[in-house]
Amino acid sequence: MDLYAGTSPHRTMVSSGLRLSIAACLLASVVQGFDVDGCTSVVVSAGATVDGSAFASHANDCADCDWRVVYVPAKDHEKGSKRIVYDAVWSQYPRLVDTSRSKQYAAGAGINSSKILGSIPQVEHTYALWEASYGLMNEHGLGLGESTCPAFLVGKSVADGGNDLFSIGNLMNIALERCKTARCAIKLMGELGSKYGFYGEDPGIAGGGEAVSLVDKTGEAWVFHISGGVPNDDPAAPWAGQRGALWVAQRVPEGHVAVIANSNIIRRVDVHDSENFLAHPGLLELVQEAGLWDGTGPFDWQLALQPDLGTFSYFPGLAPIPMYSTLRMWGIYRQAAPNAGLKATPVLNDFPFSVPVDKKVTTLEVMQWFRTHYEGTEFDMRLGSLAGPWQTPNRAEGGQGAKTMPGQFARATSIPRTSYTVLLQSGISHPIAWFAPDASASSVFVPFFSAALSEGGDGNFDLESYGTGSMKSFSFITKPDGMAPAWWAHDFVANWMDLSYQNMSETYVYPAVQRVQRRVVEEAAAAIKESAGKSTPESAATLATAQSRIQRGVVTEWWQMAEMLIVRYNDQFFNFGESAPQSVASIGYPSFWLEMIGYNQEFYRPHWLQPAYQPPSLLPVQDLQALAAHGTDIQTPEEAQATSVVPDLRSGWTASAGAAAFVLS
């Protein structure tokens, strides 16, 4: 469906030159191939939570990112010094080589230096911060999350022969170094992008824009969008020196939640309402010059700056996947605001900028939003042929098959390539960056207190578990009293689960996630209570000690669970369980799966299947009931038996109520 259909003026003035540049960008993107990034960010206003805190967030869905948490100390700088701008698009370990920024940024994996793109004037003092692939939170409780978005206006990095200096990672880091509030960060990122030029992290239109979620200690919550600019070398041109990027920001209303899932979500912009909007001072004039708006009616950022996801290929070279963004948005909103009545639709502009929550939510509930695979809905990723016999919600992305056979499957907030998920909780006395390594569905969020960045805390945390290692190397052997990285513990469990996902998740992993997460939140609250009444350095030291202990406890427990799961599910049996420690039990293929594929006495030959339009009748009752509630036609086992087909070896095929199975004969 065309987001620009009807009377919208936003598309009427797109120049032929811009259309040609768009086509060129698309062609270049196809040559680049499949890009496996794309993140989710949820923003929760202070009025929507039980404790009055506000949340920004970032599920960093990156297949090759350096996931280390790094402590960047506060620093004083000589007057007139420069702040180096590195290539922040490089994401692999080591993402940066610069021990002057942090001792953790040493050379490694054969990489001895980082590419310098340029520099800008440095300020005299920069704040301490936690950062991972992107900046997370600084000592003043300013927290930032990220999600890449499409944009018609595409910048070009100086590394690629262009004039643009900043990608979003550098803008976020500098904002955390220099700002205490979300408003300051928005203005600084916008001004730097406009002055020095902005380019997207992913190639072409698909990655031409960015979104940042922001919260601060005042409790304000914002969404910031930025795109490439409108170049003009004429020094007399309007807005000369400020044409390197276009940007806008909107405050999330009190009591509301907003979801960014690789799409621009800011709609109508009121540049005169400075309480709720911040924008490039020349925004309306420059979008008209670019041919993206004719100047009539309200200006809608989403409709003007972003292509129609129903027809646009987000992953260049592959078919459009319009539900890639909207299903994630619906997945969060159905949990936060079920009474809003939003439907799962491929039409992005069916979703408002934000919605009010039905009831105030807790920290544990916000964490759980990032663990969903749409369980109990018609999009339940544990069900259907792609889930396989073990009912895994994980999907293999990209590859030649997706180019040969276009289509789309559901996209969740927790996926195999999630590098980490972070919740930035602020607006409270002790802001926290809650960090969960790997896929959030099988991970536990641990606290990184903003106060631990200050004097007394000195950035102390479980460095061995959360600040060292990479996905480029792994070893089961650790030094005496040592601990392998937390990311590898969670990643191993997440991958091992696919051996028998339904059994392993429900028997061990999901219960452990809930139990340990409750304990961690309680321990963090106890640490805050213990720190009360102490001097600032003593309080910071108390919180730093507590977070280190909590972090080590979680990673220790996760490695212990990994060891147990290896034994318990070895060779796809259930081995030596707690209730039968001397027994090995068969798991086998589930009955619904055998029914679905038409399993019979002839399966000693290879069989080939065709799609079926009803779920197998032997699917677990709770899953059948959930599907029936959403209108799926369900057969009883008796009806399925009555409609089954007897094997006919002469014709070479058999069919069941679940599927048609073709046999080589």
PyMOL commands that set and color helices and strands:
alter all, ss='L'
color gray80, all
select helices_A, chain A and resi 16-32+46-48+158-160+168-178+182-196+205-207+283-289+301-305+323-336+338-340+348-350+363-369+385-387+399-404+440-442+451-453+463-466+486-499+501-531+536-568+570-572+591-596+621-629+637-643
alter helices_A, ss='H'
color red, helices_A
select strands_A, chain A and resi 41-44+54-61+70-72+75-76+82-86+116-121+125-126+129-131+135-138+143-149+209-215+221-228+245-251+256-260+277-279+355-356+418-426+432-437+446-449+573-577+580-586+607-610+653-655+660-663
alter strands_A, ss='S'
color yellow, strands_A
deselect
rebuild
show_as cartoon
